[in-house]
Amino acid sequence: MPDSVKVLLDQNIPIVVADWLRQKRPVWTVYHVSEVGLHGKSDRDIYQWGIAQKAIIITFDEDFADQRSFPVGSHYGIVRLRIWPTTIEETKVALGRLFEEVSDSELLGALVIIDQSRIRVRKATRTDLD
């Protein structure tokens, strides 16, 4: 387990959520795509940055849950928010549930899907990033 979990928020996550996460999870290093020059970049660019920085990507984008493009074990973790409405408040509620139900170590290398009623965690049997 690294000393600090790094997290990258995709462009569809409001930047105010980055500030909220920094307060709620001060041990995390939180980045927003707009802060690291990735605003408007492709999913592949965001994914590659996440790998290079060993960061977990948090997104509303369903493409990141596609195992053909972003297989579990090939990244440091993806959290796909599958909630509606996609408001700041609902995003905070969903992430709050994540903090209560999933440990930081369980996030690493996993695909986590958070919907209105449950959280699913798909861990890699092995990781290509070890």
N, C-alpha and C positions, 0 to 999 in steps of 0.2 A: 504494500500500500504506500503510495507516495506521501510525502509530507503534506502536500496541498493538492486538492483536486482542482484541475483546471476545467473551466466550463466556457463554451462559446455559445452565445445566444444568436440564433438565426435572425435574419432581417424581418421575419414576420412576428417576432417577439418584441413588444414595445421596449424601448431603451430604459424606461423607468423601472422595468422589471430587473434590469441589471443592477441598478442602485439598491433595490429592495433585497435582491439576493446577496449583495455584498454585506448588508446589515444582518440578514438572517443566517448567513453562512460565512462568517468572517474568515474561516480557515480555507474557503474556496478562493481561487483566483478567477474572477469572472470577467469575461470579455464580451462585447457585443460586436457583431460584424461591422457596424458603422465606426467603431473605435479602432479597428485594425485594418482598415482599407479594403474590406470585403463587401461593402454595400453594393448591391447590384450584380455581384459575381454569381457564377453558376453554382449549383449544388456540388459539383465535382470540385470546384475551387475551394469551397467552404470545407468539404470533406478532407481534402488534402491538407489544408491548414490545420484542421483538427488533429490529423495524424502527426503532422510535423511538430505540433506544440503539445502533443499528448493530452488533448482536451476532449471532454465529453460535449457533444453537440446537443443543444435543446432547441426543438423546432416544432412548428405546427405542420410542416411540410410532409405529406404522406410519402413522398418519394424516398425519404431517408429510411423508411421502414421496409423498403423493397430489398429483400435478401439477395436478389440477383445483382443489384448494383452496389449494395453496401452490406455485404455479408457479415454476420456476427463473427467476431474473432479477427476481423481485418481493421478494426477501429478501436478507439479507447472508450467508446460508449456513445449511444444515441438515445435521447429521451424524446419520444414523439408524443406531443400533446394532442389528444383526440377529443377535445372538449368543445362544447358549444354553449353559450356564445364565447367567442375568443376575446373576451374583454380582459383588461388588466386584472380586475378583481377575480374572475374565474381562473385566470392563469396563476395567480398567487394561491388560490385555494388548491388547485391541482398540484402545484409544487409543494405546498404545505403537507398535503397527503403523502407525497413522495418522501419527504423528510421523515415522516412518522413511520412509514412502512418499509422503506428500502434503505439499507446502510450504504455509505459511500463506497465501501469495497464491493458491494453487489452491483453498483452502477458501472464499474470499470469493465470495459469490453462487452457490455451487454446491450441488447436492444430492449428498451423499456417503453411500453405503451401505456399511457394514462388516459382512461376514458372517464365518463361521468361516474361510473360505479366501481371500477376496479383498476388495478395496476398489474400488468403482466410483465414479467421479466424473462427474457430469453438470453441465457448465458451461453457463451461459446464452450464447446467441450475442450477446445484448446484455442490458444490465440496465436496468430501469426506475428504478434507484436512483442512476444516475450523476449 
